Amino acid sequence: MNSESSSDPARLFLALCPGRAVQAALAAHADAWHWNEEVARYAPADWHVTLHFMGAVPCSRIDELRAGLGVPFTPFELRFGQPVLWPHGLAVLLPMALPVALQQLHDELGHRLRQLGLRTDERPYRPHLTLARRAGAARPPARWPAWGWQVQGYALMVSTGETDPGGQRYRVLQQYGAPDAADALRP
């Protein structure tokens, strides 16, 4: 994306993005759900835990945001979690608890976003991973995941608004921390 030639808006957000090992564990969990016919399941490459949603931001600001959103990062474990059906047909997976390091990362990134002149959601942070939309009649599995994700970094992402041929609708613009470190699962 050429951020210098366009002032068209991009829908941006900050997120934790699972690697292949975590995606595989999530896929096994998602396959255990009883999905209704009209469900729209997310592609594994689109699974993420949102830290902050920025909404429509001019593309001309992307380079500034890439540089300005790097904050100190402490790796942490995110233990999954409770499958839940939220209003409006969202099937989500909630962590068992909110790790202190995750709350600190959320708070620091919120502070940095405000310094950059962007608004943040004032509601308490509720981390979750969305598995599917239009899942109002779905039923979660009786057994929940019993593993932890060793989170090594976070990413600045863009919502493309469309799914590519592989079904992906989100793209990483910048990675922070050590997201390419071993994508470890812990029982």
C-alpha positions, 0 to 999 in steps of 0.5 A: 500500500503506497501511503504517500500517494493516497488520502483515501481512508483505510480501516485500520486496527491493532491486533494479536495475530496467531501463527500456524500452530495456534491457528491449527488448534483454533481450527480444531476447536472451530470444527467442533462447533455445530454451525448453522447453515447461514454462518460466515466462518472466518478464515484461519488467516483472519483470526486475531484478537483486536487491541484497538480499532481505529476505523477509517484513517487516511492512507497518507498517515500509514507510515506515521502510524507504522513508526508511532505505534511501536511500544515496549512489548513483554511476551505473555500467555493468553489462555483460551477459553470459553466459547460464547455466542454474542449478540448479533450472531457472533461466535467468539472465543474468550480468554480464561483471564485478562493477562496483566501484560495484555492489559498493559499493552492495550493501555500503552497502545491506547495512549500512543493512539491518542498522542497520534490524534486518534480516538480510542474506545472508552469501554473496558477492554474485552479481548476475544477472538471471533470465529464466525458471524451470522452464527446465532443458531450455532452451538459451541462444543461441550469441551473447551480448548485447554491450551495457552498461546505464547503471544510474541508480538502484535500487528498494525492491520488493515481490513480490505473489505473483501475476501481474497481468493483464499478467503482472507479479509485482513492484511498485516501492515506492520509487525511489532515485538517478535511475532515470528518467534516460535508459535508455541502452544502450552497445555 
